Amino acid sequence: MVLGIEDPWVLGGYIGSILVMLLCVVYGIINWNKGGEDEEEQIKEEIKWHKKEKEMEEEELGIWDEEG
């Protein structure tokens, strides 16, 4: 009986939860600022994609964008 827990499966569940939480914290610390290197390129690509989508809507559906 550890900490008043008699069933080893319940104790395993608690220990597993704590280990998974620690793993998530370590992963978060290691990957804290990754992925921001190409953010500017992704934004430019998204703007280009959005413009192309609007052009396709105008051509196919005859929708006119009030912004542009």
Chimera marker file (.cmm) of the C-alpha trace (Angstrom):
<marker_set name="trace">
<marker id="1" x="0.000" y="0.000" z="0.000" r="1" g="1" b="0" radius="0.5"/>
<marker id="2" x="1.701" y="3.148" z="-1.286" r="1" g="1" b="0" radius="0.5"/>
<marker id="3" x="0.174" y="6.502" z="-0.325" r="1" g="1" b="0" radius="0.5"/>
<marker id="4" x="-3.045" y="4.718" z="0.584" r="1" g="1" b="0" radius="0.5"/>
<marker id="5" x="-3.467" y="3.244" z="-2.907" r="1" g="1" b="0" radius="0.5"/>
<marker id="6" x="-4.009" y="-0.499" z="-2.732" r="1" g="1" b="0" radius="0.5"/>
<marker id="7" x="-4.494" y="-1.329" z="-6.434" r="1" g="1" b="0" radius="0.5"/>
<marker id="8" x="-1.235" y="-1.398" z="-8.454" r="1" g="1" b="0" radius="0.5"/>
<marker id="9" x="-3.127" y="-0.405" z="-11.649" r="1" g="1" b="0" radius="0.5"/>
<marker id="10" x="-4.354" y="2.803" z="-10.041" r="1" g="1" b="0" radius="0.5"/>
<marker id="11" x="-0.844" y="3.564" z="-8.802" r="1" g="1" b="0" radius="0.5"/>
<marker id="12" x="0.456" y="2.858" z="-12.323" r="1" g="1" b="0" radius="0.5"/>
<marker id="13" x="-2.105" y="5.275" z="-13.741" r="1" g="1" b="0" radius="0.5"/>
<marker id="14" x="-0.954" y="8.051" z="-11.411" r="1" g="1" b="0" radius="0.5"/>
<marker id="15" x="2.728" y="7.403" z="-12.121" r="1" g="1" b="0" radius="0.5"/>
<marker id="16" x="2.027" y="7.224" z="-15.859" r="1" g="1" b="0" radius="0.5"/>
<marker id="17" x="0.175" y="10.542" z="-15.784" r="1" g="1" b="0" radius="0.5"/>
<marker id="18" x="3.054" y="12.224" z="-14.001" r="1" g="1" b="0" radius="0.5"/>
<marker id="19" x="5.608" y="10.769" z="-16.437" r="1" g="1" b="0" radius="0.5"/>
<marker id="20" x="3.581" y="11.892" z="-19.456" r="1" g="1" b="0" radius="0.5"/>
<marker id="21" x="3.252" y="15.381" z="-17.975" r="1" g="1" b="0" radius="0.5"/>
<marker id="22" x="7.029" y="15.566" z="-17.463" r="1" g="1" b="0" radius="0.5"/>
<marker id="23" x="7.604" y="14.345" z="-21.018" r="1" g="1" b="0" radius="0.5"/>
<marker id="24" x="5.311" y="17.082" z="-22.348" r="1" g="1" b="0" radius="0.5"/>
<marker id="25" x="7.130" y="19.750" z="-20.345" r="1" g="1" b="0" radius="0.5"/>
<marker id="26" x="10.529" y="18.582" z="-21.613" r="1" g="1" b="0" radius="0.5"/>
<marker id="27" x="9.240" y="18.473" z="-25.203" r="1" g="1" b="0" radius="0.5"/>
<marker id="28" x="7.839" y="21.988" z="-24.827" r="1" g="1" b="0" radius="0.5"/>
<marker id="29" x="11.117" y="23.337" z="-23.480" r="1" g="1" b="0" radius="0.5"/>
<marker id="30" x="13.138" y="21.718" z="-26.278" r="1" g="1" b="0" radius="0.5"/>
<marker id="31" x="10.802" y="22.967" z="-29.046" r="1" g="1" b="0" radius="0.5"/>
<marker id="32" x="9.941" y="26.348" z="-27.497" r="1" g="1" b="0" radius="0.5"/>
<marker id="33" x="10.808" y="28.654" z="-30.419" r="1" g="1" b="0" radius="0.5"/>
<marker id="34" x="11.013" y="26.244" z="-33.329" r="1" g="1" b="0" radius="0.5"/>
<marker id="35" x="8.894" y="26.805" z="-36.407" r="1" g="1" b="0" radius="0.5"/>
<marker id="36" x="9.146" y="30.587" z="-36.545" r="1" g="1" b="0" radius="0.5"/>
<marker id="37" x="12.037" y="30.614" z="-39.005" r="1" g="1" b="0" radius="0.5"/>
<marker id="38" x="9.883" y="30.502" z="-42.141" r="1" g="1" b="0" radius="0.5"/>
<marker id="39" x="6.833" y="32.309" z="-40.784" r="1" g="1" b="0" radius="0.5"/>
<marker id="40" x="7.298" y="35.317" z="-43.081" r="1" g="1" b="0" radius="0.5"/>
<marker id="41" x="7.429" y="33.034" z="-46.123" r="1" g="1" b="0" radius="0.5"/>
<marker id="42" x="4.275" y="31.230" z="-44.996" r="1" g="1" b="0" radius="0.5"/>
<marker id="43" x="2.417" y="34.530" z="-44.593" r="1" g="1" b="0" radius="0.5"/>
<marker id="44" x="3.421" y="35.640" z="-48.100" r="1" g="1" b="0" radius="0.5"/>
<marker id="45" x="2.316" y="32.297" z="-49.530" r="1" g="1" b="0" radius="0.5"/>
<marker id="46" x="-1.019" y="32.528" z="-47.724" r="1" g="1" b="0" radius="0.5"/>
<marker id="47" x="-1.648" y="36.046" z="-49.062" r="1" g="1" b="0" radius="0.5"/>
<marker id="48" x="-0.820" y="34.865" z="-52.586" r="1" g="1" b="0" radius="0.5"/>
<marker id="49" x="-3.153" y="31.880" z="-52.179" r="1" g="1" b="0" radius="0.5"/>
<marker id="50" x="-5.950" y="34.137" z="-50.885" r="1" g="1" b="0" radius="0.5"/>
<marker id="51" x="-5.615" y="36.483" z="-53.876" r="1" g="1" b="0" radius="0.5"/>
<marker id="52" x="-5.737" y="33.536" z="-56.276" r="1" g="1" b="0" radius="0.5"/>
<marker id="53" x="-8.836" y="32.183" z="-54.511" r="1" g="1" b="0" radius="0.5"/>
<marker id="54" x="-10.604" y="35.546" z="-54.835" r="1" g="1" b="0" radius="0.5"/>
<marker id="55" x="-9.750" y="35.674" z="-58.555" r="1" g="1" b="0" radius="0.5"/>
<marker id="56" x="-11.205" y="32.208" z="-59.053" r="1" g="1" b="0" radius="0.5"/>
<marker id="57" x="-14.408" y="33.191" z="-57.218" r="1" g="1" b="0" radius="0.5"/>
<marker id="58" x="-14.790" y="36.273" z="-59.385" r="1" g="1" b="0" radius="0.5"/>
<marker id="59" x="-14.267" y="34.298" z="-62.593" r="1" g="1" b="0" radius="0.5"/>
<marker id="60" x="-16.471" y="31.330" z="-61.770" r="1" g="1" b="0" radius="0.5"/>
<marker id="61" x="-19.261" y="32.853" z="-59.711" r="1" g="1" b="0" radius="0.5"/>
<marker id="62" x="-19.226" y="36.469" z="-60.742" r="1" g="1" b="0" radius="0.5"/>
<marker id="63" x="-18.613" y="37.575" z="-57.145" r="1" g="1" b="0" radius="0.5"/>
<marker id="64" x="-17.019" y="40.978" z="-56.761" r="1" g="1" b="0" radius="0.5"/>
<marker id="65" x="-14.890" y="41.619" z="-53.702" r="1" g="1" b="0" radius="0.5"/>
<marker id="66" x="-15.824" y="44.890" z="-52.004" r="1" g="1" b="0" radius="0.5"/>
<marker id="67" x="-12.297" y="45.306" z="-50.592" r="1" g="1" b="0" radius="0.5"/>
<marker id="68" x="-10.415" y="45.218" z="-53.896" r="1" g="1" b="0" radius="0.5"/>
<link id1="1" id2="2" r="1" g="1" b="0" radius="0.2"/>
<link id1="2" id2="3" r="1" g="1" b="0" radius="0.2"/>
<link id1="3" id2="4" r="1" g="1" b="0" radius="0.2"/>
<link id1="4" id2="5" r="1" g="1" b="0" radius="0.2"/>
<link id1="5" id2="6" r="1" g="1" b="0" radius="0.2"/>
<link id1="6" id2="7" r="1" g="1" b="0" radius="0.2"/>
<link id1="7" id2="8" r="1" g="1" b="0" radius="0.2"/>
<link id1="8" id2="9" r="1" g="1" b="0" radius="0.2"/>
<link id1="9" id2="10" r="1" g="1" b="0" radius="0.2"/>
<link id1="10" id2="11" r="1" g="1" b="0" radius="0.2"/>
<link id1="11" id2="12" r="1" g="1" b="0" radius="0.2"/>
<link id1="12" id2="13" r="1" g="1" b="0" radius="0.2"/>
<link id1="13" id2="14" r="1" g="1" b="0" radius="0.2"/>
<link id1="14" id2="15" r="1" g="1" b="0" radius="0.2"/>
<link id1="15" id2="16" r="1" g="1" b="0" radius="0.2"/>
<link id1="16" id2="17" r="1" g="1" b="0" radius="0.2"/>
<link id1="17" id2="18" r="1" g="1" b="0" radius="0.2"/>
<link id1="18" id2="19" r="1" g="1" b="0" radius="0.2"/>
<link id1="19" id2="20" r="1" g="1" b="0" radius="0.2"/>
<link id1="20" id2="21" r="1" g="1" b="0" radius="0.2"/>
<link id1="21" id2="22" r="1" g="1" b="0" radius="0.2"/>
<link id1="22" id2="23" r="1" g="1" b="0" radius="0.2"/>
<link id1="23" id2="24" r="1" g="1" b="0" radius="0.2"/>
<link id1="24" id2="25" r="1" g="1" b="0" radius="0.2"/>
<link id1="25" id2="26" r="1" g="1" b="0" radius="0.2"/>
<link id1="26" id2="27" r="1" g="1" b="0" radius="0.2"/>
<link id1="27" id2="28" r="1" g="1" b="0" radius="0.2"/>
<link id1="28" id2="29" r="1" g="1" b="0" radius="0.2"/>
<link id1="29" id2="30" r="1" g="1" b="0" radius="0.2"/>
<link id1="30" id2="31" r="1" g="1" b="0" radius="0.2"/>
<link id1="31" id2="32" r="1" g="1" b="0" radius="0.2"/>
<link id1="32" id2="33" r="1" g="1" b="0" radius="0.2"/>
<link id1="33" id2="34" r="1" g="1" b="0" radius="0.2"/>
<link id1="34" id2="35" r="1" g="1" b="0" radius="0.2"/>
<link id1="35" id2="36" r="1" g="1" b="0" radius="0.2"/>
<link id1="36" id2="37" r="1" g="1" b="0" radius="0.2"/>
<link id1="37" id2="38" r="1" g="1" b="0" radius="0.2"/>
<link id1="38" id2="39" r="1" g="1" b="0" radius="0.2"/>
<link id1="39" id2="40" r="1" g="1" b="0" radius="0.2"/>
<link id1="40" id2="41" r="1" g="1" b="0" radius="0.2"/>
<link id1="41" id2="42" r="1" g="1" b="0" radius="0.2"/>
<link id1="42" id2="43" r="1" g="1" b="0" radius="0.2"/>
<link id1="43" id2="44" r="1" g="1" b="0" radius="0.2"/>
<link id1="44" id2="45" r="1" g="1" b="0" radius="0.2"/>
<link id1="45" id2="46" r="1" g="1" b="0" radius="0.2"/>
<link id1="46" id2="47" r="1" g="1" b="0" radius="0.2"/>
<link id1="47" id2="48" r="1" g="1" b="0" radius="0.2"/>
<link id1="48" id2="49" r="1" g="1" b="0" radius="0.2"/>
<link id1="49" id2="50" r="1" g="1" b="0" radius="0.2"/>
<link id1="50" id2="51" r="1" g="1" b="0" radius="0.2"/>
<link id1="51" id2="52" r="1" g="1" b="0" radius="0.2"/>
<link id1="52" id2="53" r="1" g="1" b="0" radius="0.2"/>
<link id1="53" id2="54" r="1" g="1" b="0" radius="0.2"/>
<link id1="54" id2="55" r="1" g="1" b="0" radius="0.2"/>
<link id1="55" id2="56" r="1" g="1" b="0" radius="0.2"/>
<link id1="56" id2="57" r="1" g="1" b="0" radius="0.2"/>
<link id1="57" id2="58" r="1" g="1" b="0" radius="0.2"/>
<link id1="58" id2="59" r="1" g="1" b="0" radius="0.2"/>
<link id1="59" id2="60" r="1" g="1" b="0" radius="0.2"/>
<link id1="60" id2="61" r="1" g="1" b="0" radius="0.2"/>
<link id1="61" id2="62" r="1" g="1" b="0" radius="0.2"/>
<link id1="62" id2="63" r="1" g="1" b="0" radius="0.2"/>
<link id1="63" id2="64" r="1" g="1" b="0" radius="0.2"/>
<link id1="64" id2="65" r="1" g="1" b="0" radius="0.2"/>
<link id1="65" id2="66" r="1" g="1" b="0" radius="0.2"/>
<link id1="66" id2="67" r="1" g="1" b="0" radius="0.2"/>
<link id1="67" id2="68" r="1" g="1" b="0" radius="0.2"/>
</marker_set>
